[in-house]
Each structure stands twice: as C-alpha cells, then as structure tokens.
Amino acid sequence: MDTLFDLPEPETPEEAVIAHYRLSDDQYGARAEREAIFDAERTMTAAVEVAGVGEVDGNEFGGGEAVLYAYGADAKALFKVMEPTLRGLPFRPAHVVLRQGSRETETRVDL
C-alpha cells in the first residue's frame, strides 16, 4: 500500500493562471455575473484545448469574488490564449496571477 504515495514527480512543474474578479455583492454575485463567468470558462476551455497549452480547471465563487483556475506547463503561453476572454469580462477590479514554478514565482497582471 505504501507505493500508492510514491508517485514520481512530474518532469516539468505545473504552472498556473488564476484570475480574480470582484462581483457586485459580498456573496456569489448576481446570476448574470455567474452566467458570464461560466460562458467565459467554456470559451477558454475550448481555446486552451485547441492550443494544447493546458487545461481550464474550474472556478470558485464566494466572498464577493469569482476566481478562475487554469494549469499547464507554461503560464505565459496559457495566459496568452486566455487573455482576450479574461479581459472581455466586465467585472472590476480584476487581476490575474501567473504562477511560474512555485508560489514564490508569481506575476500579477491587472485587467
């Protein structure tokens, strides 16, 4: 059973694109806001798959914020594919965190 936890490390560290949007209330935002996030997520999922740069991994709502998560081998390449859709969402303030290698290597991009 111990071998279950002895998984090999991935050859390249997984990088991340994490987009944060402020919503109109302190909870989960309006229904129209959530639908816009879901639509954007579907659009980005398709674009990221076609480009072959990673995967859009989902969202999180709460505390007046929506967060979108995506992972791949190259955060900059992933962001390049996602950027038009991320910038097209109307919610502000908004920013994206590009995590390259580890939490200690993060870049913030204001939208």
Salt bridges, closest charged atoms under 4 A:
GLU35 OE2 - ARG31 NE 2.88
ASP39 OD1 - ARG42 NH2 2.35
GLU65 OE2 - HIS20 ND1 3.31
GLU83 OE2 - ARG87 NE 2.77
GLU106 OE2 - ARG99 NE 2.86
ASP110 OD1 - ARG108 NE 3.03
